[in-house]
Amino acid sequence: MAASYEIELLDRWRLIADCQPVKLRLREQRVLTLLAVHGPVSRRRMAGMLWPETTETRAADSLRVSLCHIHQQCPGAIRCDDGWVEIDPAVSVDLHTLRHRLQHLLLAPDAESLQEDIFLNTRQLLPDWDEPWLFEEQEALRQLQLRALETASAQLLNLGLQHRAWQLAQSALRLDPMRESAASLCARAESGQGNNASATAGLLQFIGRLKTELGVEPGPELLHTLTQLRGA
């Protein structure tokens, strides 16, 4: 019977086979990660992405060796066919699960789904990895998380669930400490809990950081929120 595999890419790299961790060398980790992030890839393109500093022949040899190691240590985790390589569809990847749930909740949010802890998941895609082929996907996940957090926070505000809205806005600020839209939502949610003075002070402090650290003036949304708080 084939093993059941899970690949974890959020915050750290791990491969689990039948609930047991599997140790792989970094080069095999990179192969599995590239496949998990980019989907099916031709062997030639994959070799060039993973070993761009070497010759095409040596890169192809390195890939062949890594694929052999993967087949030996975790048989059935990948499929090779007609010059293409892919993760077996039965392999679970935490990145895929998180993206799917966030995208679904963005398309069809409801009061119950907005309470899910998935929105508080701000774990990042292998933040310690410095790979050119990974940069775009790392930023794409961060932007998806920010959109989901802000969308959910705004809808929770409309539902009168101020504390939950504040939690999600705070999570967005942890991902992007200079995000004006998240700061605005956070201030509105705090004010909605009866802490208008604290919300106003916090927003003024945020505006001060924008000016001193980035040299930029606050945008219209932030100024509108500040005006509302001062008029409350």
VOVOTI-949464 format. One record per residue (C-alpha): residue in one letter; x, y, z. Coordinates in steps of 0.25 Angstrom, whole numbers, plus 5000, padded with zeros to 4 digits. Layout:
// VOVOTI-949464
AXYZ...
This chain:
// VOVOTI-949464
M500050005000A500550144996A500950235007S500150365010Y500950485008E500850625014I501750745010E501850865019L502350995013L501751095023D502851155032R503751025031W503950905022R503450775026L503150645019I502250545026A501950405022D500850325029C500950425041Q502550405042P503550515037V504450485026K505850545025L506250595011R507450665007L507250815003R507450784989E506250684989Q505450784998R505650894987V505150794976L503850764983T503650904987L503750954973L502750844968A501850884980V501851034977H501851034961G501150904958P501650814946V502950854941S503750804929R505050734934R505950834925R505250954931M505350904945A506850874944G507051014939M506251084950L506950994961W508351004956P508451134948E509951154951T510351024944T510350964930E509050904925T509750764925R510150774939A508850834943A508150714937D509050614944S508750684957L507250674955R507350534951V508050494964S507150574972L505950504966C506550364968H506750404983I505250444984H504750324977Q505550234987Q505250315000C503850344997P503250254986G502050304979A502150444984I502450494970R502150454956C503050464944D502450454930D502950494916G503950594921W503050654931V503050644946E501950664956I501550644970D500550524971P499150584973A498950504985V500050574993S499550685002V500150815002D499850915013L500051035004H499050984994T498050965006L498251105011R498151174998H496851094994R496151125007L496551275007Q496051284992H494751214995L494451305007L494751424999L493751384988A492651334998P492851395012D491751375022A491651405037E492051265041S493251255032L493751385036Q493951335050E494951225045D496351225051I496851215036F496851365036L497751375047N498751285040T499851385036R500951275034Q501851305022L502351225010L503751175014P504151315019D505651275021W505751225007D506451314997E506051254984P505751344971W504751244967L504051254980F503951404982E502651424973E501951314981Q502351364994E501851504991A500551454985L500251374998R500451495006Q499551584997L498451474998Q498551475013L498451625014R497251635005A496551525012L496851585026E496351725022T495151675014A494751585026S495051705036A494151805028Q493051705028L493151675043L493051825045N491751825038L491251715046G491551785059L492651675063Q493651785066H494651705074R494751595064A494951705053W496051765061Q496751635063L496751615048A497251755045Q498351735055S498751615048A498851695035L499751795041R500651685046L500851645031D500951785027P501251885038M501152005029R499751965022E498852085023S497552005020A497851915031A498152025041S496852095038L496051965040C496751945053A496452085058R495052065054A494851935061E495551985074S494652115074G493452015072Q493751955085G493652085092N495152115092N495052245083A496152315090S497152205089A496752175075T497052325071A498352325078G498752195071L498452245058L499152375060Q500352295064F500252215051I500152335043G501452395050R502152265047L501752275032K502352415032T503652395040E503952255034L503452255020G503352405018V501952395012E500652465016P499452385020G498452345009P496952395008E496452265015L497252285027L496952435028H495452405026T495552305038L496352405046T495252505044Q494152415048L494852375060R495052515064G493552545062A493052435070
